[in-house]
Amino acid sequence: MIRLTAPDKATVTEGQVKEVAPGGVITYPSVTSCLTVTVRLRDGGLVGAHASLFRVPGELRSDEILAALEDLVGDRPVTAIQVKGAVGAWHPSYFEKAIEAYGGDEQPPYPAHPDPEGLADAVAQGLELPRRLVTVEDVPDGDQIAG
């Protein structure tokens, strides 16, 4: 696969997945009820996803985001995966079945308490990468910067 050179900075909004070159910076704006997933590559590059509880028109749903992230990472070596955001708002299953994928007579699961371990397991499984690489951090509302 031929890879184009990644930019040195990117803004990743809800439902998007983007990459930056080694030494680059990803900005995730207005992270409120969302989770961000930043994959740190061995060469210093970053691949980031901004997972939203509800789909933004034209963007990826929560149950599509990890597959898109995995595709962009490809077979490149990964050193760490950082999950940050509204941990208490997320049920780990949202990465497998988005809230809006439930029919009118189905009730989506809602988190009874923050489940950082469950989220870490779901992200590791979704990316098909070792669980030991994943950390989860509950962060307050606002912009997030990964660099």
N, CA, C and O of each residue as an XYZ file, in Angstrom:
588
protein
N       0.841     -1.170      0.000
C       0.000      0.000      0.000
C       0.893      1.242      0.000
O       1.856      1.324      0.762
N       0.572      2.183     -0.840
C       1.312      3.438     -0.884
C       0.658      4.402      0.087
O      -0.550      4.634      0.040
N       1.485      4.962      0.974
C       0.967      5.916      1.956
C       1.405      7.322      1.578
O       2.581      7.575      1.314
N       0.452      8.215      1.558
C       0.798      9.617      1.360
C       1.382     10.143      2.654
O       1.093      9.610      3.726
N       2.187     11.164      2.572
C       2.762     11.749      3.770
C       1.660     12.402      4.595
O       0.862     13.190      4.087
N       1.636     12.058      5.868
C       0.623     12.618      6.766
C       1.002     14.056      7.119
O       2.184     14.399      7.139
N       0.005     14.897      7.398
C       0.297     16.272      7.817
C       0.902     16.286      9.214
O       0.880     15.274      9.915
N       1.440     17.427      9.616
C       2.022     17.521     10.961
C       1.001     17.938     12.009
O       1.300     17.916     13.203
N      -0.196     18.315     11.582
C      -1.269     18.571     12.547
C      -2.611     18.281     11.904
O      -2.793     18.406     10.693
N      -3.549     17.888     12.764
C      -4.902     17.571     12.288
C      -5.898     17.863     13.395
O      -5.595     17.735     14.582
N      -7.093     18.258     12.979
C      -8.221     18.402     13.886
C      -9.158     17.241     13.592
O      -9.577     17.038     12.453
N      -9.483     16.476     14.638
C     -10.327     15.297     14.484
C     -11.637     15.566     15.225
O     -11.674     15.572     16.456
N     -12.700     15.786     14.470
C     -14.007     16.057     15.068
C     -14.794     14.757     15.205
O     -14.336     13.700     14.769
N     -15.961     14.836     15.801
C     -16.780     13.659     16.101
C     -17.002     12.793     14.858
O     -17.413     13.275     13.803
N     -16.714     11.502     15.022
C     -16.926     10.548     13.954
C     -15.817     10.478     12.927
O     -15.976      9.826     11.894
N     -14.695     11.135     13.185
C     -13.593     11.152     12.230
C     -12.382     10.374     12.734
O     -12.204     10.169     13.935
N     -11.553      9.945     11.778
C     -10.285      9.276     12.044
C      -9.244      9.927     11.143
O      -9.442     10.028      9.933
N      -8.126     10.372     11.735
C      -7.067     11.024     10.957
C      -5.703     10.653     11.530
O      -5.581     10.127     12.636
N      -4.683     10.952     10.723
C      -3.303     10.639     11.091
C      -2.437     11.882     10.998
O      -2.681     12.765     10.177
N      -1.403     11.942     11.864
C      -0.376     12.977     11.740
C       0.996     12.305     11.700
O       1.190     11.206     12.217
N       1.931     12.998     11.073
C       3.299     12.506     10.909
C       4.037     12.481     12.255
O       3.586     13.093     13.223
N       5.165     11.775     12.310
C       5.977     11.786     13.531
C       6.234     13.213     14.007
O       6.600     14.091     13.225
N       6.034     13.422     15.306
C       6.203     14.747     15.894
C       4.986     15.636     15.738
O       4.994     16.773     16.209
N       3.941     15.148     15.090
C       2.747     15.937     14.837
C       1.811     16.018     16.031
O       2.043     15.401     17.072
N       0.744     16.797     15.854
C      -0.219     17.057     16.925
C      -1.645     16.852     16.398
O      -1.998     17.315     15.314
N      -2.444     16.149     17.193
C      -3.875     16.001     16.896
C      -4.653     16.807     17.931
O      -4.396     16.713     19.131
N      -5.614     17.603     17.444
C      -6.537     18.318     18.314
C      -7.913     17.684     18.162
O      -8.424     17.515     17.056
N      -8.499     17.338     19.313
C      -9.867     16.830     19.359
C     -10.699     17.940     19.996
O     -10.626     18.126     21.211
N     -11.492     18.686     19.214
C     -12.251     19.802     19.791
C     -13.520     19.358     20.514
O     -14.160     18.376     20.138
N     -13.862     20.098     21.548
C     -15.149     19.968     22.240
C     -15.503     18.540     22.619
O     -16.564     18.043     22.244
N     -14.626     17.879     23.358
C     -14.899     16.523     23.822
C     -15.772     16.635     25.071
O     -15.296     17.014     26.141
N     -17.053     16.302     24.923
C     -17.986     16.397     26.050
C     -18.477     15.006     26.437
O     -18.088     14.477     27.478
N     -19.329     14.411     25.604
C     -19.824     13.059     25.882
C     -19.075     12.029     25.041
O     -19.494     10.874     24.960
N     -17.995     12.428     24.427
C     -17.257     11.589     23.483
C     -16.076     10.879     24.146
O     -15.724     11.137     25.297
N     -15.485      9.979     23.369
C     -14.201      9.371     23.721
C     -13.252      9.591     22.557
O     -13.660      9.522     21.397
N     -11.997      9.854     22.858
C     -10.981      9.905     21.822
C     -10.086      8.688     21.981
O      -9.837      8.229     23.096
N      -9.605      8.169     20.859
C      -8.701      7.033     20.860
C      -7.484      7.457     20.038
O      -7.590      7.687     18.833
N      -6.334      7.558     20.697
C      -5.102      7.948     20.020
C      -4.156      6.760     20.004
O      -3.786      6.232     21.052
N      -3.769      6.347     18.807
C      -2.820      5.255     18.631
C      -1.448      5.879     18.367
O      -1.262      6.639     17.417
N      -0.500      5.537     19.232
C       0.875      6.019     19.086
C       1.682      4.968     18.328
O       1.812      3.825     18.764
N       2.218      5.385     17.184
C       3.001      4.489     16.351
C       4.470      4.523     16.753
O       4.955      5.528     17.274
N       5.167      3.436     16.511
C       6.580      3.357     16.894
C       7.420      4.443     16.216
O       8.405      4.908     16.791
N       7.043      4.850     15.005
C       7.828      5.876     14.310
C       7.563      7.291     14.829
O       8.167      8.250     14.348
N       6.651      7.426     15.824
C       6.339      8.737     16.387
C       5.077      9.360     15.826
O       4.632     10.396     16.320
N       4.495      8.759     14.815
C       3.241      9.264     14.258
C       2.063      8.935     15.171
O       2.175      8.107     16.074
N       0.952      9.585     14.926
C      -0.274      9.370     15.696
C      -1.430      9.117     14.731
O      -1.501      9.711     13.655
N      -2.332      8.224     15.136
C      -3.578      8.029     14.413
C      -4.677      8.188     15.459
O      -4.666      7.513     16.488
N      -5.617      9.077     15.193
C      -6.626      9.379     16.198
C      -8.042      9.262     15.698
O      -8.332      9.493     14.524
N      -8.928      8.893     16.621
C     -10.358      8.776     16.339
C     -11.139      9.515     17.417
O     -10.751      9.509     18.586
N     -12.225     10.143     17.028
C     -13.100     10.888     17.932
C     -14.462     10.188     17.881
O     -15.263     10.428     16.978
N     -14.705      9.326     18.859
C     -15.928      8.518     18.889
C     -17.042      9.281     19.595
O     -16.869      9.768     20.712
N     -18.173      9.375     18.931
C     -19.319     10.111     19.443
C     -20.416      9.140     19.877
O     -20.629      8.109     19.240
N     -21.114      9.480     20.971
C     -22.233      8.642     21.408
C     -23.309      8.542     20.324
O     -23.904      7.482     20.130
N     -23.550      9.628     19.635
C     -24.555      9.661     18.567
C     -23.888     10.133     17.286
O     -23.080     11.061     17.296
N     -24.233      9.487     16.192
C     -23.606      9.777     14.905
C     -23.840     11.221     14.463
O     -24.950     11.749     14.535
N     -22.764     11.826     14.010
C     -22.832     13.122     13.364
C     -23.103     12.839     11.883
O     -22.417     12.002     11.296
N     -24.078     13.506     11.263
C     -24.380     13.225      9.861
C     -23.121     13.259      8.984
O     -22.327     14.198      9.037
N     -22.970     12.209      8.180
C     -21.837     12.129      7.263
C     -20.563     11.570      7.869
O     -19.563     11.414      7.170
N     -20.585     11.267      9.162
C     -19.386     10.755      9.833
C     -19.631      9.338     10.346
O     -20.725      8.799     10.178
N     -18.635      8.742     10.962
C     -18.703      7.367     11.431
C     -19.486      7.243     12.739
O     -19.430      8.125     13.595
N     -20.218      6.129     12.878
C     -20.877      5.803     14.143
C     -19.847      5.186     15.089
O     -18.748      4.819     14.675
N     -20.221      5.081     16.360
C     -19.315      4.506     17.356
C     -18.953      3.058     17.047
O     -17.866      2.607     17.407
N     -19.855      2.315     16.380
C     -19.551      0.925     16.053
C     -18.786      0.774     14.734
O     -18.537     -0.346     14.290
N     -18.416      1.885     14.112
C     -17.605      1.876     12.885
C     -16.211      2.450     13.104
O     -15.310      2.244     12.292
N     -16.046      3.164     14.200
C     -14.835      3.971     14.382
C     -13.576      3.131     14.579
O     -12.523      3.476     14.042
N     -13.660      2.036     15.336
C     -12.456      1.237     15.586
C     -11.980      0.523     14.324
O     -10.775      0.395     14.110
N     -12.903      0.058     13.488
C     -12.505     -0.575     12.226
C     -11.788      0.426     11.325
O     -10.788      0.090     10.692
N     -12.299      1.656     11.268
C     -11.651      2.695     10.458
C     -10.270      3.035     11.021
O      -9.319      3.244     10.269
N     -10.172      3.087     12.343
C      -8.884      3.363     12.991
C      -7.897      2.231     12.693
O      -6.741      2.477     12.350
N      -8.366      0.995     12.827
C      -7.506     -0.159     12.545
C      -7.019     -0.144     11.095
O      -5.853     -0.437     10.828
N      -7.909      0.198     10.158
C      -7.524      0.264      8.743
C      -6.434      1.299      8.506
O      -5.501      1.056      7.741
N      -6.547      2.447      9.156
C      -5.559      3.505      8.960
C      -4.219      3.156      9.607
O      -3.165      3.488      9.064
N      -4.253      2.496     10.753
C      -3.015      2.064     11.414
C      -2.330      0.990     10.576
O      -1.106      0.986     10.444
N      -3.116      0.085     10.015
C      -2.553     -0.987      9.205
C      -1.688     -1.922     10.034
O      -2.016     -2.241     11.177
N      -0.589     -2.353      9.451
C       0.297     -3.289     10.148
C       1.499     -2.600     10.794
O       2.482     -3.255     11.141
N       1.418     -1.294     10.951
C       2.535     -0.563     11.565
C       2.604     -0.843     13.063
O       1.573     -0.999     13.716
N       3.820     -0.906     13.606
C       3.979     -1.180     15.042
C       3.391     -0.063     15.910
O       3.578      1.124     15.641
N       2.675     -0.483     16.957
C       2.001      0.430     17.883
C       2.681      0.341     19.242
O       2.973     -0.754     19.723
N       2.936      1.505     19.868
C       3.559      1.522     21.200
C       2.562      1.778     22.314
O       2.791      1.359     23.448
N       1.446      2.463     22.016
C       0.453      2.774     23.049
C      -0.862      3.182     22.396
O      -0.898      3.658     21.261
N      -1.945      2.980     23.155
C      -3.277      3.411     22.734
C      -3.890      4.140     23.924
O      -4.054      3.562     24.998
N      -4.225      5.410     23.727
C      -4.772      6.229     24.807
C      -6.238      6.535     24.521
O      -6.585      7.097     23.482
N      -7.088      6.150     25.471
C      -8.519      6.425     25.380
C      -8.815      7.490     26.427
O      -8.527      7.305     27.609
N      -9.395      8.612     25.986
C      -9.674      9.717     26.911
C     -11.043     10.300     26.607
O     -11.504     10.290     25.466
N     -11.689     10.812     27.661
C     -12.966     11.481     27.467
C     -13.952     11.176     28.556
O     -13.586     11.005     29.719
N     -15.227     11.109     28.167
C     -16.338     10.933     29.103
C     -16.537      9.449     29.402
O     -17.507      8.841     28.950
N     -15.625      8.882     30.156
C     -15.624      7.444     30.441
C     -16.954      6.990     31.046
O     -17.456      5.926     30.685
N     -17.519      7.758     31.938
C     -18.766      7.371     32.604
C     -19.978      7.351     31.703
O     -20.987      6.745     32.063
N     -19.922      7.991     30.538
C     -21.048      8.037     29.608
C     -21.056      6.859     28.638
O     -22.017      6.669     27.893
N     -19.977      6.067     28.650
C     -19.800      5.032     27.635
C     -19.933      3.627     28.185
O     -19.304      3.267     29.179
N     -20.762      2.843     27.521
C     -20.819      1.400     27.770
C     -19.861      0.771     26.751
O     -19.888      1.154     25.581
N     -19.018     -0.178     27.160
C     -18.061     -0.768     26.214
C     -18.705     -1.318     24.941
O     -18.066     -1.339     23.889
N     -19.953     -1.761     25.022
C     -20.621     -2.347     23.846
C     -20.919     -1.320     22.754
O     -21.226     -1.708     21.627
N     -20.837     -0.019     23.055
C     -21.110      0.992     22.035
C     -20.110      0.917     20.878
O     -20.387      1.417     19.788
N     -18.950      0.296     21.110
C     -17.986      0.121     20.022
C     -18.394     -1.047     19.111
O     -17.870     -1.183     18.006
N     -19.327     -1.886     19.575
C     -19.802     -3.023     18.780
C     -21.180     -2.756     18.181
O     -21.478     -3.204     17.074
N     -22.023     -2.022     18.922
C     -23.359     -1.678     18.438
C     -23.683     -0.276     18.942
O     -23.867     -0.052     20.138
N     -23.749      0.660     17.999
C     -24.011      2.058     18.339
C     -25.409      2.228     18.926
O     -26.307      1.438     18.633
N     -25.592      3.243     19.744
C     -26.891      3.518     20.362
C     -27.995      3.596     19.311
O     -29.081      3.052     19.511
N     -27.726      4.267     18.195
C     -28.772      4.429     17.185
C     -29.023      3.160     16.363
O     -29.916      3.151     15.516
N     -28.256      2.095     16.594
C     -28.468      0.832     15.897
C     -29.579     -0.002     16.546
O     -30.030     -0.992     15.970
N     -30.014      0.395     17.734
C     -31.080     -0.330     18.427
C     -32.425      0.080     17.859
O     -32.670      1.258     17.598
N     -33.300     -0.911     17.670
C     -34.640     -0.646     17.154
C     -35.529     -0.017     18.212
O     -35.147      0.095     19.376
N     -36.714      0.390     17.796
C     -37.642      1.064     18.688
C     -38.065      0.249     19.899
O     -38.383      0.813     20.946
N     -38.073     -1.074     19.765
C     -38.478     -1.911     20.893
C     -37.275     -2.433     21.689
O     -37.443     -3.179     22.653
N     -36.071     -2.041     21.285
C     -34.853     -2.461     21.990
C     -34.352     -1.338     22.895
O     -34.468     -0.158     22.567
N     -33.808     -1.720     24.011
C     -33.243     -0.741     24.939
C     -31.717     -0.863     24.916
O     -31.188     -1.914     25.277
N     -30.996      0.186     24.502
C     -29.536      0.103     24.543
C     -29.051      0.012     25.990
O     -29.703      0.532     26.895
N     -27.924     -0.638     26.211
C     -27.384     -0.672     27.570
C     -26.861      0.712     27.948
O     -26.300      1.425     27.116
N     -27.048      1.072     29.183
C     -26.497      2.331     29.679
C     -25.543      2.011     30.814
O     -25.813      1.119     31.618
N     -24.441      2.720     30.890
C     -23.465      2.410     31.939
C     -24.011      2.725     33.328
O     -24.520      3.819     33.573
N     -23.901      1.756     34.229
C     -24.321      1.961     35.619
C     -23.234      2.684     36.401
O     -23.502      3.334     37.412
N     -22.010      2.560     35.918
C     -20.845      3.192     36.549
C     -19.742      3.259     35.506
O     -19.797      2.526     34.518
N     -18.740      4.113     35.694
C     -17.625      4.137     34.743
C     -16.946      2.768     34.675
O     -16.741      2.118     35.700
N     -16.604      2.339     33.470
C     -15.996      1.029     33.263
C     -14.721      1.164     32.417
O     -14.692      0.729     31.266
N     -13.668      1.766     32.988
C     -12.447      1.932     32.200
C     -11.837      0.613     31.736
O     -11.291      0.539     30.636
N     -11.924     -0.419     32.557
C     -11.371     -1.718     32.159
C     -12.147     -2.300     30.979
O     -11.553     -2.824     30.037
N     -13.470     -2.205     31.035
C     -14.297     -2.692     29.935
C     -14.039     -1.932     28.640
O     -13.995     -2.526     27.563
N     -13.868     -0.605     28.749
C     -13.560      0.199     27.569
C     -12.201     -0.182     26.990
O     -12.048     -0.299     25.775
N     -11.212     -0.377     27.870
C      -9.874     -0.765     27.406
C      -9.936     -2.110     26.688
O      -9.317     -2.285     25.639
N     -10.681     -3.056     27.251
C     -10.825     -4.371     26.615
C     -11.496     -4.234     25.245
O     -11.053     -4.847     24.274
N     -12.560     -3.434     25.166
C     -13.298     -3.269     23.906
C     -12.422     -2.630     22.835
O     -12.462     -3.038     21.674
N     -11.630     -1.631     23.218
C     -10.750     -0.964     22.251
C      -9.659     -1.927     21.783
O      -9.376     -2.007     20.587
N      -9.052     -2.650     22.707
C      -8.011     -3.613     22.330
C      -8.574     -4.666     21.370
O      -7.948     -4.991     20.361
N      -9.750     -5.190     21.687
C     -10.371     -6.195     20.812
C     -10.733     -5.604     19.456
O     -10.503     -6.227     18.419
N     -11.299     -4.401     19.465
C     -11.701     -3.754     18.216
C     -10.529     -3.448     17.304
O     -10.664     -3.493     16.081
N      -9.378     -3.136     17.890
C      -8.188     -2.828     17.102
C      -7.309     -4.059     16.870
O      -6.322     -4.005     16.137
N      -7.688     -5.168     17.508
C      -6.910     -6.397     17.424
C      -5.457     -6.170     17.845
O      -4.516     -6.610     17.185
N      -5.314     -5.465     18.969
C      -3.997     -5.172     19.540
C      -3.983     -5.604     21.007
O      -5.042     -5.747     21.619
N      -2.797     -5.814     21.571
C      -2.717     -6.281     22.962
C      -3.343     -5.308     23.956
O      -3.158     -4.095     23.855
N      -4.081     -5.850     24.910
C      -4.745     -5.050     25.948
C      -3.748     -4.213     26.742
O      -4.074     -3.104     27.165
N      -2.532     -4.732     26.951
C      -1.528     -4.025     27.755
C      -1.144     -2.667     27.164
O      -0.577     -1.832     27.870
N      -1.440     -2.433     25.895
C      -1.106     -1.156     25.252
C      -2.113     -0.054     25.567
O      -1.828      1.124     25.348
N      -3.291     -0.424     26.081
C      -4.408      0.519     26.217
C      -4.491      1.109     27.625
O      -4.493      0.388     28.622
N      -4.560      2.450     27.677
C      -4.859      3.146     28.929
C      -6.139      3.956     28.719
O      -6.437      4.405     27.612
N      -6.884      4.130     29.806
C      -8.139      4.870     29.742
C      -8.108      5.950     30.815
O      -7.752      5.695     31.965
N      -8.489      7.166     30.417
C      -8.483      8.291     31.352
C      -9.760      9.108     31.191
O     -10.117      9.518     30.086
N     -10.444      9.336     32.316
C     -11.628     10.194     32.331
C     -11.134     11.636     32.422
O     -10.472     12.010     33.391
N     -11.455     12.440     31.417
C     -10.996     13.831     31.413
C     -12.188     14.769     31.356
O     -13.232     14.409     30.812
N     -12.049     15.967     31.908
C     -13.162     16.924     31.891
C     -13.455     17.404     30.471
O     -12.658     17.219     29.551
N     -14.627     18.026     30.325
C     -15.052     18.560     29.028
C     -14.033     19.554     28.480
O     -13.355     20.260     29.226
N     -13.951     19.585     27.158
C     -13.108     20.578     26.500
C     -12.294     19.968     25.383
O     -12.490     18.812     25.009
N     -11.380     20.757     24.858
C     -10.495     20.284     23.794
C      -9.435     19.361     24.370
O      -8.985     19.539     25.502
N      -9.042     18.372     23.574
C      -7.929     17.505     23.927
C      -6.840     17.658     22.870
O      -7.116     17.827     21.682
N      -5.604     17.594     23.334
C      -4.454     17.696     22.432
C      -3.586     16.463     22.638
O      -3.247     16.120     23.770
N      -3.225     15.795     21.543
C      -2.303     14.658     21.592
C      -1.099     15.016     20.725
O      -1.245     15.399     19.564
N       0.051     14.888     21.288
C       1.260     15.221     20.531
C       2.438     14.416     20.993
O       3.538     14.570     20.461
